[in-house]
């Protein structure tokens, strides 16, 4: 027997339906901090690297990806 269920809802509705918390304010803060770092408004440039490392699921390989992206895609 095969049963297909199709649910038509927004991501917000799905999040609420399964009881996940609304992390929009936290996401907005991270994006604001990242944009500030890219604009050069951050006091220490090392903070950007630390922040990016905390977001990287792949560790150093992920950091290499971001580094290449910020350098304009140049290969080492």
C-alpha positions as CSV (number, residue, x, y, z in Angstrom):
1,X,0.0,0.0,0.0
2,X,1.3,3.5,-0.8
3,X,-0.1,6.7,0.7
4,X,0.9,10.1,-0.4
5,X,0.3,13.2,1.7
6,X,0.8,16.6,0.2
7,X,1.0,19.6,2.5
8,X,0.7,23.1,1.1
9,X,2.0,25.6,3.6
10,X,4.6,28.3,4.1
11,X,7.9,27.6,6.0
12,X,6.4,29.7,8.8
13,X,3.3,27.6,9.0
14,X,5.4,24.4,8.9
15,X,7.6,25.6,11.7
16,X,4.6,26.4,13.9
17,X,2.9,23.1,13.1
18,X,5.8,21.1,14.4
19,X,6.5,23.4,17.3
20,X,9.9,24.8,16.3
21,X,10.9,28.2,17.8
22,X,10.9,31.4,15.8
23,X,14.6,32.2,15.3
24,X,14.0,35.2,13.0
25,X,15.4,37.8,15.6
26,X,18.6,35.7,16.1
27,X,19.0,35.3,12.3
28,X,18.5,39.0,11.8
29,X,21.3,39.8,14.4
30,X,23.7,37.4,12.7
31,X,23.0,38.9,9.3
32,X,23.4,42.4,10.7
33,X,26.8,41.5,12.3
34,X,28.0,39.8,9.0
35,X,27.0,42.8,6.9
36,X,28.7,45.1,9.4
37,X,31.9,43.1,9.1
38,X,31.7,43.1,5.3
39,X,31.3,46.9,5.4
40,X,34.3,47.2,7.6
41,X,32.4,48.5,10.6
42,X,33.7,45.8,12.9
43,X,36.5,46.7,15.3
44,X,38.5,43.5,14.9
45,X,38.8,41.8,11.5
46,X,39.5,38.5,13.3
47,X,35.9,38.5,14.6
48,X,34.6,37.9,11.1
49,X,36.8,34.7,10.8
50,X,35.7,33.6,14.3
51,X,32.0,34.2,13.4
52,X,32.3,32.3,10.1
53,X,34.1,29.4,11.8
54,X,31.2,29.0,14.2
55,X,28.8,28.8,11.2
56,X,30.9,26.3,9.2
57,X,29.7,22.7,9.4
58,X,32.8,21.6,7.5
59,X,35.5,23.4,9.6
60,X,38.6,24.4,7.7
61,X,37.2,23.2,4.3
62,X,34.2,25.5,4.8
63,X,36.5,28.4,5.8
64,X,38.5,27.9,2.6
65,X,35.3,28.1,0.6
66,X,34.3,31.4,2.2
67,X,37.8,32.8,1.9
68,X,37.8,32.1,-1.9
69,X,34.4,33.6,-2.2
70,X,35.4,36.8,-0.4
71,X,38.6,37.0,-2.5
72,X,36.5,36.9,-5.7
73,X,36.8,33.2,-6.5
74,X,40.6,33.1,-7.0
75,X,42.2,29.7,-6.7
76,X,45.3,29.2,-4.6
